[in-house]
């Protein structure tokens, strides 16, 4: 009799444990509940194998069937939990991307050349316009094309990171070295791509090897301290359109004056030659007259 009560108690505990699985929230809790329920069922089975009564066997069959249905239901619930977790992860990633996009609003890549480089960056005078992360590249170089494709992502990621930390933005720009030979000479750029950070009158050179977005952002924010640094070379004078017009005008006037000077010299020589010729002709005429007059007098 006591053995039957023990079996019934074990069966009841197994049913309660199987139904209690629904109350678990996470997938891990459900898995633990399944293992516990399975352990109780194995205990009941071992008790029946030791000679339980027919009533206990009936209870065992009922418990096994109910537990099988519950296990199947738990498997479905676990799968749904995983699906919801994945959806939540995707939603979280989308939310993070939206936040990053909002933080990086207005982040653009500035196109620099010889005419606007110093005016915008103020690199040689201490960069009162902020820090500048500049990519020197050329479209004809295959490696430059790969870096250029990620450069806008660098601008957005860096802007979002600085905004989230409450730090001033770092301007992101690029220079086409094929159209800016003076900048290439100024910063002694022998090959491209080259990334330079201009910060407080000092420039830092990126030597990370791989031009990934993460490494470039880390370089701009903190890793630049471990890179090569040097003072920004002074700005070479690049003629503005006004300067070019002035130089063309001065050159034209100088050329015209030179031509007039040469013409004046030639005319002077010509007039001198003509006067000398007239003098010689006059002397010859006078000598001829004297020669004719001499025989008559004799």
C-alpha distance (Angstrom), angle and dihedral (degrees) to the residues before:
residue distance angle dihedral
X1 . . .
X2 3.78 . .
X3 3.81 88.6 .
X4 3.82 91.4 55.6
X5 3.78 91.3 49.3
X6 3.79 89.7 51.0
X7 3.79 91.3 51.1
X8 3.80 91.8 47.1
X9 3.79 90.4 48.7
X10 3.78 90.6 50.5
X11 3.80 90.9 48.1
X12 3.78 91.9 49.5
X13 3.78 90.3 48.4
X14 3.80 89.8 50.4
X15 3.81 92.5 51.7
X16 3.78 92.5 46.6
X17 3.80 91.7 48.3
X18 3.81 91.3 48.4
X19 3.82 92.4 50.3
X20 3.80 92.1 43.2
X21 3.81 89.6 64.8
X22 3.83 90.0 81.6
X23 3.77 89.6 65.6
X24 3.82 92.6 61.7
X25 3.80 114.0 101.3
X26 3.77 107.5 -162.1
X27 3.77 128.8 52.6
X28 3.81 90.1 -116.1
X29 3.82 91.8 56.6
X30 3.80 90.5 50.7
X31 3.76 91.8 50.7
X32 3.83 90.4 51.1
X33 3.81 90.4 49.1
X34 3.80 90.7 50.9
X35 3.79 90.8 51.8
X36 3.84 91.1 49.1
X37 3.79 92.0 48.7
X38 3.77 90.3 48.0
X39 3.79 89.8 51.1
X40 3.80 91.5 53.2
X41 3.81 90.9 49.4
X42 3.77 90.6 51.5
X43 3.82 88.3 50.5
X44 3.82 90.7 51.7
X45 3.80 90.8 48.1
X46 3.76 91.7 51.1
X47 3.82 89.5 48.8
X48 3.81 91.5 52.0
X49 3.75 91.3 47.8
X50 3.81 87.5 58.8
X51 3.82 91.5 61.9
X52 3.79 110.8 -77.6
X53 3.81 121.8 176.1
X54 3.81 126.5 -96.4
X55 3.80 91.0 -103.0
X56 3.76 88.7 56.1
X57 3.80 90.1 50.4
X58 3.82 90.0 52.3
X59 3.76 90.0 49.9
X60 3.79 88.5 48.1
X61 3.81 92.6 53.6
X62 3.81 91.8 47.4
X63 3.77 91.8 48.1
X64 3.80 92.2 47.7
X65 3.80 92.8 50.4
X66 3.78 94.0 45.2
X67 3.79 90.8 45.4
X68 3.80 91.4 49.9
X69 3.80 90.1 53.4
X70 3.79 90.3 46.1
X71 3.79 91.9 49.3
X72 3.79 90.1 51.4
X73 3.79 90.2 48.9
X74 3.79 89.9 48.3
X75 3.79 91.0 52.3
X76 3.79 89.7 53.6
X77 3.80 90.8 47.4
X78 3.79 91.2 49.2
X79 3.80 90.9 51.2
X80 3.81 90.0 49.3
X81 3.80 90.1 49.6
X82 3.79 91.2 52.7
X83 3.78 90.5 48.6
X84 3.81 91.1 49.4
X85 3.80 90.1 47.6
X86 3.80 90.8 52.2
X87 3.80 90.8 48.0
X88 3.78 89.1 49.2
X89 3.78 90.7 50.4
X90 3.79 90.8 50.4
X91 3.80 90.2 47.5
X92 3.81 89.4 49.3
X93 3.78 91.9 50.4
X94 3.79 90.5 47.8
X95 3.79 90.2 49.3
X96 3.80 91.5 49.1
X97 3.80 90.1 48.9
X98 3.81 90.2 50.2
X99 3.81 91.1 49.8
X100 3.80 91.1 48.0
X101 3.80 90.5 48.8
X102 3.79 90.5 50.3
X103 3.80 92.3 48.1
X104 3.80 91.0 48.0
X105 3.79 94.8 48.4
X106 3.79 109.9 145.3
X107 3.80 94.9 17.5
X108 3.79 105.8 146.8
X109 3.78 137.4 161.7
X110 3.81 111.3 -112.6
X111 3.80 118.1 -140.8
X112 3.81 109.9 -134.7
X113 3.80 130.5 -170.3
X114 3.78 139.0 162.3
X115 3.81 92.8 -75.3
X116 3.82 100.7 52.2
X117 3.81 104.2 22.7
X118 3.79 99.8 95.5
X119 3.79 93.6 32.0
X120 3.82 92.3 58.1
X121 3.80 102.9 31.3
X122 3.82 99.9 33.6
X123 3.79 83.8 -157.9
X124 3.81 97.8 161.2
X125 3.81 95.7 44.5
X126 3.80 98.4 52.3
X127 3.82 102.6 -79.5
X128 3.80 100.9 -98.3
X129 3.81 85.9 174.9
X130 3.83 89.9 66.5
X131 3.79 135.7 -101.1
X132 3.80 119.1 -37.9
X133 3.80 128.7 -152.0
X134 3.81 104.7 -162.1
X135 3.79 129.5 -172.1
X136 3.81 116.4 -153.9
X137 3.79 108.5 -158.5
X138 3.78 145.8 146.8
X139 3.80 125.6 -142.2
X140 3.79 93.7 -136.0
X141 3.82 91.5 64.1
X142 3.85 111.4 86.0
X143 3.80 93.5 -148.5
X144 3.79 90.1 53.6
X145 3.78 90.5 57.1
X146 3.82 91.3 58.1
X147 3.80 92.9 48.4
X148 3.81 92.7 45.8
X149 3.80 91.0 54.5
X150 3.84 90.4 59.5
X151 3.80 96.3 39.3
X152 3.81 94.6 90.6
X153 3.81 88.8 51.6
X154 3.79 88.4 52.7
X155 3.81 89.8 54.3
X156 3.82 93.4 48.9
X157 3.82 95.5 43.4
X158 3.78 93.1 46.5
X159 3.81 92.7 47.5
X160 3.82 91.9 49.7
X161 3.81 92.0 47.7
X162 3.80 93.8 49.8
X163 3.79 92.7 44.7
X164 3.81 92.1 50.5
X165 3.82 90.6 51.6
X166 3.78 93.3 45.9
X167 3.82 92.2 -118.0
X168 3.83 127.8 137.0
X169 3.76 115.5 -91.5
X170 3.77 123.7 -100.6
X171 3.79 112.2 -134.2
X172 3.80 115.1 -126.8
X173 3.80 120.0 -151.9
X174 3.78 142.8 156.1
X175 3.80 136.2 -146.7
X176 3.79 128.0 -152.1
X177 3.80 101.2 -139.3
X178 3.80 92.4 -164.9
X179 3.82 88.3 68.0
X180 3.83 97.5 34.4
X181 3.78 107.9 55.5
X182 3.82 92.7 155.9
X183 3.81 91.5 59.1
X184 3.78 90.2 48.2
X185 3.80 90.0 53.7
X186 3.80 93.6 42.2
X187 3.81 93.9 56.4
X188 3.82 94.5 33.9
X189 3.80 94.1 -121.2
X190 3.79 108.6 178.1
X191 3.81 99.2 170.5
X192 3.79 137.0 10.8
X193 2.98 150.4 -90.0
X194 3.81 96.7 51.9
X195 3.82 126.1 164.8
X196 3.83 119.1 -159.3
X197 3.79 128.7 -178.0
X198 3.81 113.8 -149.8
X199 3.78 110.1 -156.9
X200 3.80 126.6 163.4
X201 3.80 97.1 -24.9
X202 3.81 92.2 -46.3
X203 3.79 127.1 99.6
X204 3.81 125.1 -148.8
X205 3.80 123.2 -158.6
X206 3.81 122.0 -138.7
X207 3.79 112.3 -132.4
X208 3.80 100.0 165.6
X209 3.80 95.8 126.0
X210 3.80 97.7 -141.5
X211 3.78 115.0 65.1
X212 3.81 96.2 -146.9
X213 3.79 120.5 153.9
X214 3.81 92.6 -117.3
X215 3.82 94.5 51.4
X216 3.79 93.5 46.2
X217 3.81 92.2 49.6
X218 3.81 90.9 47.3
X219 3.82 89.7 49.6
X220 3.79 92.6 51.6
X221 3.82 93.5 48.3
X222 3.82 105.2 38.4
X223 3.81 117.3 -24.2
X224 3.82 93.0 73.6
X225 3.81 87.7 82.2
X226 3.81 89.7 71.0
X227 3.81 95.4 48.1
X228 3.80 132.4 86.5
X229 3.79 114.2 -75.5
X230 3.77 135.0 -168.2
X231 3.78 138.9 162.0
X232 3.78 115.1 -86.5
X233 3.83 109.5 -100.6
X234 3.81 114.2 -115.8
X235 3.75 117.4 -93.7
X236 3.81 113.3 -96.0
X237 3.77 114.5 -134.8
X238 3.76 109.3 -98.4
X239 3.80 114.1 -170.5
X240 3.76 113.9 -114.7
X241 3.82 120.5 -144.5
X242 3.81 88.7 -98.2
X243 3.79 90.4 51.2
X244 3.78 90.8 47.9
X245 3.82 91.7 51.4
X246 3.78 90.8 48.9
X247 3.81 92.1 48.7
X248 3.81 91.7 48.0
X249 3.80 90.8 50.3
X250 3.81 92.9 48.6
X251 3.78 91.0 46.5
X252 3.80 92.3 50.2
X253 3.80 92.2 49.6
X254 3.81 91.4 47.1
X255 3.79 91.5 49.0
X256 3.80 91.4 48.3
X257 3.79 91.1 48.9
X258 3.78 90.4 50.1
X259 3.80 91.6 51.2
X260 3.82 91.7 48.6
X261 3.80 90.3 48.6
X262 3.82 91.4 53.0
X263 3.82 91.5 46.2
X264 3.79 89.7 49.6
X265 3.81 90.9 51.8
X266 3.78 91.9 49.0
X267 3.81 92.7 48.3
X268 3.78 89.9 48.1
X269 3.78 91.3 53.0
X270 3.78 90.6 45.8
X271 3.83 93.1 51.7
X272 3.81 91.3 46.2
X273 3.79 90.7 50.3
X274 3.82 91.1 49.7
X275 3.83 92.1 49.3
X276 3.76 91.8 49.3
X277 3.78 89.6 49.6
X278 3.80 92.0 51.6
X279 3.79 91.3 48.8
X280 3.77 91.9 52.0
X281 3.82 91.0 48.1
X282 3.79 91.4 49.8
X283 3.80 92.3 49.7
X284 3.77 90.2 48.4
X285 3.82 91.1 51.3
X286 3.78 92.1 49.3
X287 3.79 91.6 48.5
X288 3.78 90.0 51.1
X289 3.80 92.2 51.4
X290 3.79 91.4 50.5
X291 3.75 90.5 49.4
X292 3.83 91.3 52.8
X293 3.81 92.8 46.5
X294 3.82 95.4 50.6
X295 3.94 98.6 69.4
X296 3.81 92.5 48.5
X297 3.75 91.9 55.2
X298 3.78 92.6 48.5
